[in-house]
């Protein structure tokens, strides 16, 4: 199955790199792609609970899906994730 999620706090290629790297390591997840301009993450998953796993991981990285709570903590975490992604590019 394929899904596209619109997320918050996505700013640049550094963010995208972090998201692709971290989401790609999850079991049953493949073909991860990030569209910075659309603030979206697309991926293929195998089971319904895999979708929730990706949503949880994105929130943990500071990129909650659109409509979810976006606290100051999430925003701060996303800046760290962004910086980490820029360093590994």
GIFENWO-V926666 format. One record per residue. SS is DSSP state (2 for helix, 1 for strand, 0 for the rest). NEAR is the number of other C-alpha atoms within 12 Angstrom. Layout:
ss: {SS & SS}
near: {NEAR & NEAR}
//
This chain:
ss: {0 & 1 & 1 & 1 & 1 & 1 & 1 & 0 & 0 & 0 & 0 & 0 & 2 & 2 & 2 & 2 & 2 & 2 & 2 & 2 & 2 & 2 & 2 & 2 & 0 & 0 & 0 & 0 & 1 & 1 & 1 & 1 & 1 & 1 & 1 & 0 & 0 & 0 & 0 & 1 & 1 & 1 & 1 & 1 & 1 & 0 & 0 & 2 & 2 & 2 & 2 & 2 & 2 & 2 & 2 & 2 & 2 & 2 & 2 & 2 & 2 & 0 & 0 & 0 & 1 & 0 & 0 & 0 & 0 & 0 & 0 & 2 & 2 & 2 & 2 & 2 & 2 & 2 & 2 & 2 & 2 & 2 & 2 & 2 & 2 & 2 & 2 & 0 & 0}
near: {17 & 20 & 25 & 24 & 31 & 25 & 38 & 33 & 38 & 40 & 30 & 27 & 26 & 26 & 41 & 40 & 30 & 37 & 45 & 34 & 29 & 28 & 35 & 27 & 17 & 27 & 18 & 22 & 30 & 25 & 22 & 29 & 29 & 31 & 24 & 24 & 17 & 20 & 26 & 30 & 38 & 30 & 29 & 25 & 25 & 20 & 16 & 16 & 16 & 23 & 29 & 20 & 23 & 39 & 32 & 21 & 27 & 39 & 34 & 25 & 38 & 33 & 44 & 34 & 29 & 21 & 14 & 19 & 17 & 24 & 18 & 14 & 18 & 25 & 25 & 19 & 26 & 33 & 26 & 24 & 34 & 30 & 23 & 23 & 25 & 20 & 14 & 16 & 16}
//
